[in-house]
Amino acid sequence: MAKGDSDSYRRAALFVDFENVYIGLRNSSPEAAAAFATDPGRWVRWMEQDLGPFRVDDDEVPRVLLRRICYLEPSHSGKFRSYFTRAGFRVVDCPSLTSMGKNSADIHMVLDILDTLTHPTRFDDFVVLSTDADFTPVFMRLREHDRTSAMLVSGPTAAALQSVCDFAIPDIMFIEEALGLSPSQTGRDHVRTPVPQPRTTPAVVVDSDSVRIRLETAVRQLVAQASTPVDLASAAHHVRKVVGREATINWAGAGGFKQFVAAIQSDTLVLEPRHPGWLFDPARHELVQPAGVPEIAERVNRVVGAPLIGTDAYQALFQSIADEGRADPALPQAQAEEVIREACGRRGQAATRSAIHFVLIGLKYSGVDWRDARHDAASLASEFAGNVLRLTVNVRMELSEMERAAVRAWIQGEH
């Protein structure tokens, strides 16, 4: 691009902790892990062309990943090096330093991120592909330098990073959109979506009324179909994907997504501006907490991300995991999550994919194999409640014994 075009695109840097992402994806879907490792060019194009701005009201301009660095353990993952070098990455070898397989990728990444802050080229966007919550101080430093940031998040790391990075990329979104895999069919019969082609932006949008109607329809349909409030960043990304980047360049004259939805609020669509910003239907959604959920649950949800659902929904979820979820032990986790979600619905309780994913990851972090038939619904609930309480300790959230008991009663029910 010409030097005079400096404001027509966003300069971005990408840092990939290969082992961290690969192992996390493999636990959920071997197909997703293989797609990540062998076709980085595909998800790089997604980040540049389809992901959109990390901040809701930033200009809709292309992103260019000028710096791409992948950190991998050479003895185990060296076979994937050529795929990344071919996709324009600089690969940094990070051999294991301990008998447990721990390598120095995170240290290398932190040093390179800080170096990039002082690079002669001013990088606008920083993308970190890792689910390690230890990067929180780095994101705080990026925010102090007025740089935008995004990170791949999974399970407990999501809440810890939501407030310090501008866009938390859910691993489910990464699997579906960046890798082009259908989570309901991951495994032997996965479906790859076409590789996105570069879009040409028209100089003038001819029918602005038509564009406004399409945008508003997409927003209203998203909120109408959502079982919980939708954060603004995710809503903007969804609308951009449905309607197309060209239609969202100026959001039908509103200038930004937040301004656009503020102008179309109604009885069934309300904008809550508190960070990170929410869209919800007051007749269907509880913005703060579902009825019957203790006040401590809202605080625990805000700090560590434990799904803010009712006790009845939790009991249906653990029963669904114990029954349908492990009926087929060979089923990849991504597909099992869909089975569990449908089973919760049959029990009259709604559970989102993200909530189910959080619970399964929490059980894994507790050393519990949720597919093991020795764990019934009650023991799964107890183990997950213990995981949530450990998360509160890790982030130094002080709870009284009464509050800890209330958290267990919320998740486990009265026994």
N, C-alpha and C positions, 0 to 999 in steps of 0.2 A: 504494500500500500504506500502511496505517496506520503511524503512528510506532511504535506498540507492537510492530509486527511486525519490528523491526530485525534480529532474529536468525533470521528465517525465510527470508531470501534473502541472496545475496552481491551486493554492489555491485561493478560491473565497469566498466572503461574500455577502449575499443577504439580503436586507432590503425592506420590503413591507409595504407601506402605504395603508392598505386594503380599507378604505372608499374612498380615493382619486381615486384609480384605479377602484374599483367596480362601483362607481357612474358614472365615465367617460365612462366605457364600457357599462353600462346600458343605458345611453343616446344614444349610438350608436347602440347597439344590446343587448337586454335582454338575448339572448342565449349566447353571449360572456361573459356577466357578470356572468351568472350561471356557465359556464364552468370554468372561472377563480376561482370562489369561492369554487367550489365543487370538482375540480380535480387538485389541485396544483402540485401533483406528475408528471402530464403530462408535464406542462410547465417548471418544474424544470429539467426534463430529456432533454427537448429541449435546455435549457441554457447550460447544461453540455455537451451534445453530438453533437448538431447541430448548435449552434449559432456561433461557431468559435472564433478566436482571436478578441479582440476589436481594436487592432492596426493592420493595414494592413500587416505589415511585421513581426509580432511576429510569433514564431514557432507554427506549427500546432500540439499542444499537447492537451490532454483532460483537461477539467476544472472540478474541484470538488468543489461543494458548501459545504464547511465545516461548515460555520456559516449561519443559516437561521433564520431570525427574522421577525415576522409579527406583525404589530401594528394595533389593531382594537378597535372600540368602542363597549364595551360589551353589552350594552342594546339593540342596534340595530343589531349587527352583531355577537353576541355570538353564534348563531346557526351554524356558519361556523367554529368555533374554532376546532372542532374535525377533520375536513378535513385537517387542517394545522398541527395539532400535529401529525396526522398519517403520514404526509409527512415529518416529521423530523424537523418541525419548533418550535422555542420557541415563544410563543404568549405573547405579552405585552398588557395589558389592558390600553386603553387610553380613559377614560370616557369624555363626553362632559363637557367643562368648561364654556360655555356661552349658552344663550338662542337660539343662532343661530346655535348651534350644533358643534361649533369649538372645536376640541380636541387638545391634546398635542402631537400628533404623531410625528410631524416634529421635536419638541425639543428632544424627546426620540431618534429619528433616528439620529440626528446630534451628540448627546452625544455618542451613540453606535458606530457610524462610526469613531469618533475620538478615542474612546477606542480601536477599532479594529486596528487602526494604530500603537498602542503601544503594541499590543498583542504579547506574546512570539512567536507565530506562525506568520510568515511573510505572510500576505495575499497579493496576486498579483492583483486580480481583485475585484472590488467593483461594485455591481449591485444595483441600486436604482429603485424600482418600485413605481414611483410617477410621476405625471406630474406637480409638483409644481416647478416653476422657482426659488423659494427662496433657492434652494439647490446649486445655482451657487457658493457661497463662499466655500462650502464644496468640490466641485469638484476642485476648484483652489488649495485647501489645499492638496487634493489627488495627483494632478499633481506635486506639489512641492516635495512630498515624492516619486515621480516616481512610482506611482501605476496607473494601468489602470482602467477605469471606464466606465460604461454604464448606461443609464437611459431611461425609457419609456417616449416618447415625444408625444405630441398631439397639433396640431394647433400652437398658438403663442409661446409656450414654446420651440418649436423645434429650432428656430434660436438662442434663448438666450442660449441654452445649447450646440449647435453644436460645439462651439469653446472651451468649457471648459471640456466636457467629451469626451472620446475617441470614443464611439459609441452611437449614438442616435437611440434607437429602436423605429421605427414608430409604432403607435398603430395599423395601418393596418397590418404590418408584424406580430405583436404579435397575432392579431386575426386569421390571416390565418395560420401561422406556429406553434406558441406555443400552441394555443388553438385548432387548427385543424378545424377551421370553414371556409367555403367558404363565403366571404362577399356578393357574388351575391345571396346567398341562405340563409343568416341568417334569423332567424324567425322560422316559423313552419317547414320548410323543409330543415333545415341545414344539412350539410354533415360533418361527422367527419372523418378525415384521420386516418390511423392506427397509433398506438403508436409506435414511433421509437424504434427499438431494438439496444442494444449496438453493435457497430461495432468492429470487430477484425482487427487490422492494420497488413497487411502483412509485413514481414521483408524486402522484395525486390519487387519493381515494375518491372515486367519482361520486358514489351514492353514500353520503355520510349517514343519512337516516337509516339506510339498510344496514350499515355497519353497526350503528348504535343498537338496533333491534337484535342483531345477531349476538352482540356482546351481552346485552341484558338478558336475553334468553338463556345463554350459557351460564351466567351467574345464577339466575333463578333456578334452573334445573339442577345445578350442583347443590345448592342449599336444600332444595326440595328432596333430593335423594340422599342427603347426608343424614346419618343417625346421630351425629354430634356436631357442635359448632366447627366451622372450617376456618383455619387461620388464613390471613390475607395472602401470605406468600404462596401457600399451596393453591389457594383459589386463583390467584393471578396466573400461576403456572398452568393450571387446568384450562382456564379460558384461552390462554395463548395457544395451547395444544389443540383445542377444539376449533377455534375460530381462525387461527393462523397469525403469525407474527405481524404480517402487514397490517392487519386490522387493529392491532394493539399499539401501533407506533405512537399515536397520540391519544389513544383511548377515546375516540369519537369527539375530540376537542376538549376533553376534560383535563388533559395534561398528565394524569396519572391514574392508576387503578383505584387508589383510595378515594380520590375525588370523584371518579366515575360512580362507584357504588354508593358514595354518600348522596349523590343526586338521585338515586333510584330507590332509596329506602322506602319501605311500605310496612303494612301490618305483618307481612310474612317474610320480610327481609330487613334485618337490622344490623347496622355496623357498630361494633364495640371497638373504640380506638385504643384501648389499653394494650400495651405490648404483649404479644406480637401483632395484635389486631385480629378481630374475629368477625365472621359473618354467621348469623344464625336466625332461625325462625322461633320467635318467643313462644309460639303455641306448641312447638315440638321439641325444642332444645332447652336444656338447662345450662346456661353459660357458666355458672359457678359450680354447682354440684347437683346431682340427681336427688329427688326427694328421698328422705330417709337415710341419706349418707351422712355420717358424723362430720362435724366441722374439721376435725383433725385430718380427715381423708383429703379434703381440698388442699390443705397445706402440704401433706405428704405428696400428693399428685404434683403440686407446683414445684416442689424441690427435687424429687427423685423420679417423677414421671409415672408412678404406679397408676394403671388405668382407673379413671374416675367413673366406675360403674357401681351399681347397687350390689348389696350382699346376695340377693337372689340371682343376679346376673353372674356373679362370681361362682356361686354354687352350681349353676347350670354349666358354666364354662369348665369347671374342674370335673364335673360328671361327664361332660362331652369328651374331654381329654381322656379320661379313664376308660370310656366305652368306645365310641366311634374313632377317636383320634389315633388309637394304637391298634385298631382292628387289623390293619395291614402294616406290619413292622417295616416292610420294604418301601413304603410310600415316602417320597422325599418330604421334608418338613414343609416346604412351600405349599405342596398339594394337601398335606395333612391339615394345614391351617384352614384351608377352604372347607374341608370336611367338617372340622370342628365348628367353624362359623355356621355352617348349615345346620349342624346338630343343635347348636344353641338356639337357632331360630325355631326349630321344631319343638324345643322346650319352652318357647314363648319368651325368650330373652335375646336381646340384640347384643352382639359382641363384634367389634370391628376387627379387621385383619391385624391392624397395628396393636390392638389390645392383646389379642391372642399371641402375636409374635413376642410382645414384651413378656408375657407370662412364661412362654416356653423358653425364652432366653434366660429369664430369671431362674427357672428350675435348673437349667444347664449350669449356670454359674454357681448354683448351690450343690452341684455334684449329683443331681438327681436325674436319672434316666426316666423321663416321663412315659416312655414306651414299655417300661418294665411293669408287668402285671402285679408285682408285689405292692405297688403303690396304688391304693385306692383313692377316690376323690378327696376324702378327708385328709389323707396324708399329703397329697399334692398341695392342697390348700394350706396346710400347716407349713410345709417346706417353702412355699412361695411367700407366705406372710413373714417367715423368718428372713428370707432374702430381702424383702422390702425394708424390714427393720435394720438389717445390716447396712443397707444403702444409706439410711438416715444417719447411722453412726459414722459411716465413711465421709459424709459431707458435713459432719459435726452439727447435725440438726438435733438439738436437745429435746428429748421427750420424757415426760414423767412416766412412772409406772402405769398410771391410769390411762395415759394417752397411748402407751404401747399396747395395753390390753384392748383399748378401743380400736386400734389398727387391726389387731388379730381378729376381733369380733366382726369388724367390717369385712375382712377378706374370708375368714373361715366360717362365719355364722356362729350362732350360739350352739355349743355342744354340751 
